Amino acid sequence: KKDVGTSLHQVQVWHKNFPDLLNVVVIVKRNLKTGRVAKALLFSDDLELPYDKLIDYYRLRFQIEFNFRDAKQYWGLEDFMNIKETQVTNAANFSLFMVTFSQLLLPQIESLGQKSILDLKATFRARKYTRRIINSLSLNAEEFLINNPVFQAAELGKIHENVL
């Protein structure tokens, strides 16, 4: 941004609650029009870590937190009741896989006017149910294309309306 000036400072300091030196990066952002100042402090116990790497690690940390939030909120990470190690590993990996996979699918359904993970889930759930109903009626499901009105009518559970 043109109206924001950023300065970075890196220093090793002692803290009264920690026995070792800390690597601290101070980020100061100043709005050049209003003069308002925002500061951020980033800490590490790795004294050799350069400021740019420390900033990258903090960014990655927040991305990891967002991924876990999505896995819990949308893909059942906090709902599974497994107690055996393999089952827990599989459930956790599946939830995190779905976070990544859903990010690949979202652009494909955005052309249909869908905007969210909830829309994505509603769309695919509706299509699955519609296919099962068609198959239970002994109809050939392949005759119904994905963009067929039958599938569109089945998407009543989606959150956002089509914007076409």
Backbone as a printed PyTorch tensor [residue, N CA C, xyz], in Angstrom:
tensor([[[  0.8340,  -1.1790,   0.0000],
         [  0.0000,   0.0000,   0.0000],
         [  0.8810,   1.2450,   0.0000]],

        [[  0.4860,   2.2240,  -0.7960],
         [  1.2840,   3.4430,  -0.9130],
         [  1.2090,   4.3190,   0.3310]],

        [[  0.0900,   4.2740,   1.0220],
         [ -0.1090,   5.1730,   2.1560],
         [  0.3850,   4.6040,   3.4730]],

        [[  1.0480,   3.4540,   3.4340],
         [  1.5310,   2.8190,   4.6640],
         [  3.0340,   2.6120,   4.5620]],

        [[  3.7410,   3.1130,   5.5530],
         [  5.1820,   2.8880,   5.6370],
         [  5.4620,   1.7860,   6.6430]],

        [[  6.3360,   0.8730,   6.2910],
         [  6.6520,  -0.2540,   7.1670],
         [  8.1320,  -0.2400,   7.4980]],

        [[  8.4290,  -0.4270,   8.7770],
         [  9.8300,  -0.5820,   9.1790],
         [  9.9630,  -1.8440,  10.0160]],

        [[ 11.0670,  -2.5290,   9.8240],
         [ 11.3460,  -3.7820,  10.5290],
         [ 12.6020,  -3.6120,  11.3690]],

        [[ 12.5480,  -4.1450,  12.5820],
         [ 13.6980,  -4.1050,  13.4780],
         [ 13.8560,  -5.4900,  14.0850]],

        [[ 15.0830,  -5.9600,  14.1750],
         [ 15.3500,  -7.2610,  14.7840],
         [ 16.3760,  -7.0690,  15.8840]],

        [[ 16.0930,  -7.6730,  17.0360],
         [ 16.9770,  -7.5060,  18.1840],
         [ 16.9110,  -8.7710,  19.0440]],

        [[ 17.9990,  -9.0500,  19.7330],
         [ 18.0120, -10.1380,  20.7110],
         [ 17.8990,  -9.5110,  22.0890]],

        [[ 16.9260,  -9.9810,  22.8530],
         [ 16.6620,  -9.3780,  24.1650],
         [ 16.4310, -10.4560,  25.2180]],

        [[ 16.6050, -10.0440,  26.4580],
         [ 16.2770, -10.8880,  27.5930],
         [ 14.8600, -10.5520,  28.0510]],

        [[ 14.1880, -11.5500,  28.5840],
         [ 12.8750, -11.3330,  29.1940],
         [ 12.9260, -11.9150,  30.5890]],

        [[ 12.2910, -11.2460,  31.5360],
         [ 12.4040, -11.6810,  32.9260],
         [ 11.7810, -13.0550,  33.1780]],

        [[ 10.8860, -13.5090,  32.3030],
         [ 10.2360, -14.8060,  32.5050],
         [ 10.8660, -15.9440,  31.7070]],

        [[ 11.8910, -15.6640,  30.9070],
         [ 12.5400, -16.6940,  30.1070],
         [ 14.0260, -16.7260,  30.4320]],

        [[ 14.5910, -17.9290,  30.5450],
         [ 16.0050, -18.0130,  30.9240],
         [ 16.9700, -17.7260,  29.7710]],

        [[ 16.4840, -17.7750,  28.5230],
         [ 17.3630, -17.6210,  27.3630],
         [ 17.0590, -16.3220,  26.6250]],

        [[ 18.0060, -15.9360,  25.8030],
         [ 17.7930, -14.7870,  24.9280],
         [ 16.6590, -15.0750,  23.9470]],

        [[ 15.9600, -14.0300,  23.5420],
         [ 14.9010, -14.1570,  22.5500],
         [ 15.2610, -13.3570,  21.3070]],

        [[ 14.9280, -13.9190,  20.1750],
         [ 15.0430, -13.2370,  18.8960],
         [ 13.7070, -12.5220,  18.6760]],

        [[ 13.7070, -11.2020,  18.6220],
         [ 12.4710, -10.4320,  18.5030],
         [ 12.5130,  -9.6030,  17.2230]],

        [[ 11.4250,  -9.6850,  16.4710],
         [ 11.2500,  -8.8390,  15.2930],
         [ 10.1140,  -7.8740,  15.6060]],

        [[ 10.3860,  -6.5990,  15.4400],
         [  9.3850,  -5.5580,  15.6570],
         [  8.9760,  -5.0220,  14.2860]],

        [[  7.6870,  -5.1010,  14.0080],
         [  7.1510,  -4.5640,  12.7560],
         [  6.3440,  -3.3160,  13.1120]],

        [[  6.7130,  -2.2030,  12.5190],
         [  6.0100,  -0.9410,  12.7630],
         [  5.4230,  -0.4760,  11.4310]],

        [[  4.0980,  -0.3230,  11.4140],
         [  3.4200,   0.1860,  10.2170],
         [  2.8140,   1.5350,  10.5630]],

        [[  3.0880,   2.5120,   9.7090],
         [  2.5980,   3.8700,   9.9480],
         [  1.7730,   4.3110,   8.7370]],

        [[  0.5400,   4.7420,   9.0190],
         [ -0.2980,   5.3190,   7.9760],
         [  0.2190,   6.7270,   7.7080]],

        [[  0.7010,   6.9490,   6.5060],
         [  1.3450,   8.2180,   6.1730],
         [  0.3620,   9.3850,   6.1040]],

        [[ -0.9180,   9.0910,   5.8960],
         [ -1.9170,  10.1620,   5.8420],
         [ -2.3950,  10.5530,   7.2390]],

        [[ -2.7130,   9.5480,   8.0610],
         [ -3.2990,   9.8370,   9.3770],
         [ -2.2720,   9.8600,  10.4920]],

        [[ -1.1140,   9.2590,  10.2610],
         [ -0.0900,   9.1920,  11.3000],
         [ -0.3040,   8.0760,  12.3070]],

        [[ -1.3620,   7.2930,  12.1450],
         [ -1.6180,   6.1820,  13.0660],
         [ -0.5360,   5.1220,  12.9120]],

        [[ -0.1960,   4.5070,  14.0440],
         [  0.8890,   3.5270,  14.0710],
         [  0.3610,   2.2070,  14.6130]],

        [[  0.7580,   1.1100,  13.9690],
         [  0.4490,  -0.2400,  14.4480],
         [  1.7660,  -0.9840,  14.6090]],

        [[  1.8650,  -1.7630,  15.6880],
         [  3.0990,  -2.5030,  15.9550],
         [  2.7790,  -3.9750,  16.1550]],

        [[  3.7180,  -4.8110,  15.7540],
         [  3.6130,  -6.2460,  15.9900],
         [  4.9650,  -6.7460,  16.4710]],

        [[  4.9260,  -7.6420,  17.4480],
         [  6.1510,  -8.2560,  17.9740],
         [  6.1090,  -9.7440,  17.6740]],

        [[  7.1580, -10.2470,  17.0680],
         [  7.2790, -11.6690,  16.7670],
         [  8.4730, -12.2060,  17.5390]],

        [[  8.2880, -13.3600,  18.1870],
         [  9.3250, -13.9210,  19.0510],
         [  9.7700, -15.2850,  18.5610]],

        [[ 11.0330, -15.5920,  18.8320],
         [ 11.5660, -16.9270,  18.5790],
         [ 12.7330, -17.1620,  19.5290]],

        [[ 12.9640, -18.4270,  19.8550],
         [ 14.1490, -18.7360,  20.6640],
         [ 15.3300, -19.1220,  19.7770]],

        [[ 15.1090, -19.1610,  18.4510],
         [ 16.1840, -19.4190,  17.4910],
         [ 16.8740, -18.0920,  17.1830]],

        [[ 18.0290, -17.8870,  17.7680],
         [ 18.7280, -16.6110,  17.6330],
         [ 19.3270, -16.3960,  16.2480]],

        [[ 19.4580, -17.4590,  15.4720],
         [ 20.0410, -17.3600,  14.1280],
         [ 18.9870, -17.1140,  13.0480]],

        [[ 17.7340, -17.1530,  13.4150],
         [ 16.6470, -17.0300,  12.4400],
         [ 16.5330, -15.5830,  11.9420]],

        [[ 16.6720, -15.3600,  10.6280],
         [ 16.5580, -13.9930,  10.1030],
         [ 15.1010, -13.5070,  10.1580]],

        [[ 14.9280, -12.2010,  10.1360],
         [ 13.6000, -11.6080,  10.3090],
         [ 12.6070, -12.0660,   9.2490]],

        [[ 13.0420, -12.2150,   7.9870],
         [ 12.1110, -12.6050,   6.9320],
         [ 11.5820, -14.0200,   7.1300]],

        [[ 12.4370, -14.9240,   7.6130],
         [ 11.9960, -16.2960,   7.8960],
         [ 11.0210, -16.3190,   9.0720]],

        [[ 11.3130, -15.5320,  10.0920],
         [ 10.4330, -15.4810,  11.2570],
         [  9.0490, -14.9670,  10.8540]],

        [[  9.0070, -13.9530,  10.0190],
         [  7.7240, -13.4360,   9.5280],
         [  6.9980, -14.5060,   8.7240]],

        [[  7.7120, -15.2220,   7.8560],
         [  7.1050, -16.3110,   7.0810],
         [  6.5410, -17.3940,   7.9940]],

        [[  7.2740, -17.7710,   9.0300],
         [  6.8020, -18.8020,   9.9580],
         [  5.5240, -18.3730,  10.6640]],

        [[  5.4360, -17.1170,  11.0440],
         [  4.2020, -16.6300,  11.6740],
         [  3.0400, -16.6750,  10.6890]],

        [[  3.2830, -16.3020,   9.4360],
         [  2.2250, -16.3790,   8.4170],
         [  1.7610, -17.8190,   8.2390]],

        [[  2.7130, -18.7450,   8.1680],
         [  2.3650, -20.1560,   8.0120],
         [  1.5920, -20.6690,   9.2180]],

        [[  1.9730, -20.2030,  10.3980],
         [  1.2810, -20.6190,  11.6190],
         [ -0.2060, -20.2750,  11.5290]],

        [[ -0.5170, -19.0670,  11.0630],
         [ -1.9160, -18.6720,  10.9520],
         [ -2.6270, -19.4780,   9.8710]],

        [[ -1.9470, -19.8100,   8.7840],
         [ -2.5660, -20.6350,   7.7540],
         [ -2.8800, -22.0160,   8.3060]],

        [[ -1.9820, -22.5750,   9.0920],
         [ -2.2240, -23.8770,   9.7200],
         [ -3.4220, -23.7930,  10.6540]],

        [[ -3.5110, -22.7090,  11.4300],
         [ -4.6570, -22.5430,  12.3250],
         [ -5.9600, -22.4460,  11.5400]],

        [[ -5.9590, -21.7480,  10.4100],
         [ -7.1580, -21.6550,   9.5840],
         [ -7.5330, -23.0270,   9.0300]],

        [[ -6.5420, -23.8110,   8.6310],
         [ -6.8220, -25.1540,   8.1190],
         [ -7.4550, -26.0300,   9.1890]],

        [[ -6.9310, -25.9700,  10.4160],
         [ -7.5210, -26.7590,  11.4980],
         [ -8.9250, -26.2560,  11.8340]],

        [[ -9.1300, -24.9450,  11.8010],
         [-10.4690, -24.3960,  12.0490],
         [-11.4590, -24.9370,  11.0230]],

        [[-11.0760, -24.9180,   9.7330],
         [-11.9530, -25.4340,   8.6860],
         [-12.1850, -26.9280,   8.8390]],

        [[-11.1460, -27.6710,   9.2040],
         [-11.2980, -29.1140,   9.4020],
         [-12.2870, -29.3960,  10.5280]],

        [[-12.2400, -28.6080,  11.5790],
         [-13.1680, -28.7890,  12.6980],
         [-14.5710, -28.3110,  12.3360]],

        [[-14.6690, -27.1650,  11.7080],
         [-15.9670, -26.5560,  11.4440],
         [-16.7400, -27.2740,  10.3400]],

        [[-16.0570, -27.7000,   9.2820],
         [-16.7510, -28.2340,   8.1160],
         [-16.5650, -29.7280,   7.8840]],

        [[-15.4710, -30.3100,   8.3630],
         [-15.1430, -31.6680,   7.9630],
         [-15.0140, -32.6420,   9.1260]],

        [[-15.6230, -32.3470,  10.2700],
         [-15.7850, -33.3120,  11.3480],
         [-14.5660, -33.6370,  12.1800]],

        [[-13.5540, -32.8020,  12.1780],
         [-12.3570, -33.1190,  12.9530],
         [-12.6580, -33.2460,  14.4370]],

        [[-13.5750, -32.4390,  14.9650],
         [-13.8540, -32.5270,  16.3950],
         [-15.0120, -33.4580,  16.7190]],

        [[-15.6250, -34.0720,  15.7060],
         [-16.7920, -34.9210,  15.9390],
         [-16.4920, -36.4140,  15.9790]],

        [[-15.3350, -36.8240,  15.4860],
         [-15.0940, -38.2630,  15.4230],
         [-14.8830, -38.8350,  16.8210]],

        [[-15.2820, -40.0990,  16.9870],
         [-15.2480, -40.7400,  18.3080],
         [-14.2880, -41.9260,  18.3360]],

        [[-13.2640, -41.8850,  17.5400],
         [-12.3090, -42.9890,  17.4830],
         [-11.3540, -42.9270,  18.6680]],

        [[-10.8930, -44.1090,  19.0890],
         [ -9.9330, -44.1440,  20.1940],
         [ -8.6520, -44.8850,  19.8230]],

        [[ -8.7000, -45.6780,  18.7630],
         [ -7.4950, -46.3920,  18.3370],
         [ -6.6410, -45.4730,  17.4700]],

        [[ -5.3330, -45.6270,  17.5950],
         [ -4.3980, -44.7160,  16.9310],
         [ -4.6190, -44.6360,  15.4270]],

        [[ -4.7820, -45.7720,  14.7720],
         [ -4.9580, -45.7730,  13.3160],
         [ -6.2480, -45.0660,  12.9260]],

        [[ -7.3140, -45.3070,  13.6740],
         [ -8.5920, -44.6590,  13.3700],
         [ -8.5140, -43.1450,  13.5750]],

        [[ -7.8560, -42.7230,  14.6360],
         [ -7.6960, -41.2900,  14.8970],
         [ -6.8690, -40.6510,  13.7830]],

        [[ -5.7850, -41.3200,  13.4000],
         [ -4.9310, -40.8140,  12.3210],
         [ -5.7170, -40.6890,  11.0240]],

        [[ -6.4860, -41.7350,  10.6920],
         [ -7.2770, -41.7070,   9.4600],
         [ -8.3130, -40.5840,   9.4830]],

        [[ -9.0170, -40.4340,  10.5990],
         [-10.0490, -39.3950,  10.6980],
         [ -9.4350, -38.0000,  10.5930]],

        [[ -8.3280, -37.7770,  11.2850],
         [ -7.6730, -36.4650,  11.2360],
         [ -7.1450, -36.1850,   9.8300]],

        [[ -6.5050, -37.1690,   9.2280],
         [ -5.9760, -36.9830,   7.8710],
         [ -7.0940, -36.7460,   6.8610]],

        [[ -8.2120, -37.4670,   7.0290],
         [ -9.3290, -37.2770,   6.1050],
         [ -9.8980, -35.8610,   6.2280]],

        [[-10.0590, -35.3690,   7.4480],
         [-10.5760, -34.0080,   7.6510],
         [ -9.6560, -32.9750,   7.0120]],

        [[ -8.3580, -33.1200,   7.2240],
         [ -7.4060, -32.1630,   6.6500],
         [ -7.3120, -32.3070,   5.1310]],

        [[ -7.4450, -33.5430,   4.6330],
         [ -7.4880, -33.7470,   3.1830],
         [ -8.6910, -33.0220,   2.5820]],

        [[ -9.8390, -33.1100,   3.2480],
         [-11.0460, -32.4700,   2.7310],
         [-10.9230, -30.9470,   2.7080]],

        [[-10.1750, -30.3800,   3.6460],
         [ -9.9280, -28.9310,   3.6100],
         [ -9.2240, -28.5750,   2.3030]],

        [[ -8.1900, -29.3230,   1.9700],
         [ -7.4320, -29.0670,   0.7420],
         [ -8.2700, -29.3590,  -0.4980]],

        [[ -8.9480, -30.4950,  -0.4940],
         [ -9.7470, -30.9080,  -1.6480],
         [-10.8870, -29.9200,  -1.9090]],

        [[-11.5170, -29.4400,  -0.8430],
         [-12.6140, -28.4870,  -1.0220],
         [-12.1150, -27.1870,  -1.6440]],

        [[-10.8820, -26.7950,  -1.3290],
         [-10.3260, -25.5880,  -1.9360],
         [-10.0980, -25.7840,  -3.4360]],

        [[ -9.8600, -27.0200,  -3.8510],
         [ -9.7300, -27.3120,  -5.2810],
         [-11.0920, -27.3390,  -5.9700]],

        [[-12.1320, -27.7790,  -5.2420],
         [-13.4640, -27.8810,  -5.8340],
         [-14.2060, -26.5460,  -5.8850]],

        [[-13.9510, -25.6740,  -4.9290],
         [-14.6990, -24.4090,  -4.8680],
         [-14.6760, -23.6120,  -6.1720]],

        [[-13.5230, -23.4350,  -6.8150],
         [-13.5450, -22.6690,  -8.0730],
         [-14.4200, -23.3210,  -9.1480]],

        [[-14.5560, -24.6370,  -9.1040],
         [-15.3650, -25.3200, -10.1020],
         [-16.8510, -25.0510,  -9.9100]],

        [[-17.2910, -24.8940,  -8.6580],
         [-18.7170, -24.6350,  -8.4540],
         [-19.0250, -23.1510,  -8.3540]],

        [[-18.0040, -22.3060,  -8.2670],
         [-18.2650, -20.8630,  -8.2490],
         [-18.9230, -20.4120,  -9.5430]],

        [[-18.6720, -21.1430, -10.6360],
         [-19.3290, -20.8060, -11.8970],
         [-20.8280, -21.0650, -11.8190]],

        [[-21.2590, -21.8760, -10.8520],
         [-22.6840, -22.1280, -10.6440],
         [-23.2910, -21.1360,  -9.6560]],

        [[-22.4930, -20.1870,  -9.1950],
         [-22.9870, -19.2030,  -8.2460],
         [-22.7910, -19.6110,  -6.7970]],

        [[-22.0840, -20.6980,  -6.5480],
         [-21.8410, -21.1620,  -5.1790],
         [-20.6730, -20.3780,  -4.6060]],

        [[-20.7250, -20.1100,  -3.2920],
         [-19.7010, -19.2480,  -2.7230],
         [-19.0110, -19.7970,  -1.4920]],

        [[-19.5040, -20.8470,  -0.8960],
         [-18.9550, -21.2490,   0.3960],
         [-18.8020, -22.7580,   0.4930]],

        [[-18.1140, -23.1750,   1.5450],
         [-17.9640, -24.6070,   1.8230],
         [-19.3320, -25.2260,   2.0780]],

        [[-20.2100, -24.4970,   2.7680],
         [-21.5550, -25.0200,   3.0240],
         [-22.3120, -25.2300,   1.7220]],

        [[-22.1700, -24.3060,   0.7600],
         [-22.7730, -24.4890,  -0.5550],
         [-22.1840, -25.7090,  -1.2560]],

        [[-20.8800, -25.8610,  -1.1670],
         [-20.2010, -27.0020,  -1.7760],
         [-20.7590, -28.3080,  -1.2210]],

        [[-20.8590, -28.3880,   0.1000],
         [-21.3820, -29.6000,   0.7270],
         [-22.8390, -29.8370,   0.3440]],

        [[-23.6550, -28.7790,   0.3410],
         [-25.0660, -28.9210,  -0.0150],
         [-25.2230, -29.3810,  -1.4580]],

        [[-24.4140, -28.8290,  -2.3530],
         [-24.4910, -29.1980,  -3.7640],
         [-24.1740, -30.6730,  -3.9680]],

        [[-23.0660, -31.1350,  -3.3980],
         [-22.6820, -32.5290,  -3.6130],
         [-23.5870, -33.4990,  -2.8630]],

        [[-24.0820, -33.1020,  -1.6920],
         [-25.0300, -33.9490,  -0.9620],
         [-26.3220, -34.0860,  -1.7680]],

        [[-26.8190, -32.9730,  -2.3080],
         [-28.0470, -33.0040,  -3.1000],
         [-27.8740, -33.8640,  -4.3480]],

        [[-26.7370, -33.7380,  -4.9900],
         [-26.4980, -34.5510,  -6.1900],
         [-26.4180, -36.0360,  -5.8490]],

        [[-25.8220, -36.3460,  -4.7070],
         [-25.7420, -37.7500,  -4.2820],
         [-27.1380, -38.3020,  -4.0200]],

        [[-27.9590, -37.5520,  -3.2690],
         [-29.3180, -38.0080,  -2.9690],
         [-30.1420, -38.1400,  -4.2430]],

        [[-29.9990, -37.1790,  -5.1480],
         [-30.7460, -37.2250,  -6.4000],
         [-30.3500, -38.4450,  -7.2190]],

        [[-29.0600, -38.7210,  -7.2830],
         [-28.5870, -39.9120,  -8.0050],
         [-29.1510, -41.1950,  -7.3890]],

        [[-29.1730, -41.2540,  -6.0620],
         [-29.7170, -42.4490,  -5.3950],
         [-31.2030, -42.6080,  -5.6820]],

        [[-31.9320, -41.5030,  -5.6780],
         [-33.3700, -41.5800,  -5.9740],
         [-33.5820, -42.0360,  -7.4060]],

        [[-32.8320, -41.4590,  -8.3370],
         [-32.9580, -41.8530,  -9.7440],
         [-32.6210, -43.3310,  -9.9060]],

        [[-31.5570, -43.7880,  -9.2610],
         [-31.1800, -45.2030,  -9.3490],
         [-32.2250, -46.1010,  -8.7090]],

        [[-32.8430, -45.6560,  -7.6060],
         [-33.8520, -46.4940,  -6.9440],
         [-35.1190, -46.6090,  -7.7820]],

        [[-35.3290, -45.6710,  -8.6980],
         [-36.4800, -45.7270,  -9.5990],
         [-36.1530, -46.4990, -10.8750]],

        [[-34.9900, -47.1280, -10.8910],
         [-34.5140, -47.9150, -12.0350],
         [-34.3480, -47.0660, -13.2940]],

        [[-34.0030, -45.8120, -13.0940],
         [-33.6920, -44.9480, -14.2310],
         [-32.1830, -44.9170, -14.4020]],

        [[-31.7370, -44.6030, -15.5880],
         [-30.3100, -44.5070, -15.8450],
         [-29.8300, -43.1240, -15.4090]],

        [[-29.0340, -43.0820, -14.3420],
         [-28.5620, -41.8050, -13.7990],
         [-27.6790, -41.0630, -14.7860]],

        [[-27.0580, -41.7810, -15.7150],
         [-26.1700, -41.1200, -16.6700],
         [-26.9500, -40.2740, -17.6800]],

        [[-28.2610, -40.5320, -17.7920],
         [-29.0710, -39.7150, -18.6920],
         [-29.2480, -38.3010, -18.1440]],

        [[-29.0760, -38.1650, -16.8370],
         [-29.2340, -36.8650, -16.2000],
         [-27.8560, -36.2370, -16.0580]],

        [[-27.6420, -35.1900, -16.7760],
         [-26.3550, -34.5040, -16.6880],
         [-26.2910, -33.6960, -15.3980]],

        [[-25.0740, -33.3580, -14.9790],
         [-24.8760, -32.6120, -13.7400],
         [-25.6450, -31.2940, -13.7510]],

        [[-25.7390, -30.6230, -14.8910],
         [-26.4300, -29.3360, -14.9470],
         [-27.9050, -29.4810, -15.3200]],

        [[-28.4080, -30.6880, -15.2510],
         [-29.8040, -30.9710, -15.5210],
         [-30.6880, -30.2920, -14.4750]],

        [[-31.8970, -29.8330, -14.8640],
         [-32.8060, -29.2010, -13.8950],
         [-33.1300, -30.0820, -12.6850]],

        [[-33.0860, -31.3990, -12.8410],
         [-33.3340, -32.2770, -11.6930],
         [-32.2830, -32.0300, -10.6190]],

        [[-31.0230, -31.9180, -11.0120],
         [-29.9600, -31.6530, -10.0470],
         [-30.0780, -30.2350,  -9.4900]],

        [[-30.4400, -29.2880, -10.3400],
         [-30.5730, -27.9130,  -9.8650],
         [-31.6910, -27.7960,  -8.8390]],

        [[-32.7980, -28.4860,  -9.0550],
         [-33.8990, -28.4550,  -8.0890],
         [-33.4960, -29.1140,  -6.7800]],

        [[-32.5870, -30.0530,  -6.8510],
         [-32.1660, -30.7640,  -5.6410],
         [-31.2260, -29.9410,  -4.7750]],

        [[-30.7700, -28.8110,  -5.2720],
         [-29.8070, -27.9930,  -4.5290],
         [-30.4880, -26.9680,  -3.6280]],

        [[-31.6490, -27.3050,  -3.1120],
         [-32.4000, -26.3720,  -2.2750],
         [-31.6970, -26.0520,  -0.9650]],

        [[-30.8000, -26.9080,  -0.5120],
         [-30.1400, -26.6990,   0.7700],
         [-28.9730, -25.7350,   0.7330]],

        [[-28.6430, -25.2160,  -0.4420],
         [-27.4740, -24.3430,  -0.5040],
         [-27.7580, -23.0020,   0.1650]],

        [[-26.6980, -22.3370,   0.5880],
         [-26.7980, -21.1020,   1.3480],
         [-26.9770, -19.8940,   0.4350]],

        [[-26.2130, -19.8130,  -0.6230],
         [-26.2330, -18.6590,  -1.5240],
         [-27.0020, -19.0060,  -2.7900]],

        [[-27.8100, -18.0870,  -3.2460],
         [-28.5500, -18.2760,  -4.4900],
         [-27.6090, -18.1240,  -5.6790]],

        [[-27.9810, -18.7400,  -6.7990],
         [-27.1950, -18.5590,  -8.0230],
         [-27.2450, -17.1040,  -8.4570]],

        [[-26.1230, -16.6120,  -8.9300],
         [-26.0490, -15.2420,  -9.4230],
         [-25.7170, -15.3170, -10.9070]],

        [[-26.6210, -15.8540, -11.6800],
         [-26.3790, -16.0200, -13.1160],
         [-27.2440, -15.0850, -13.9210]]])
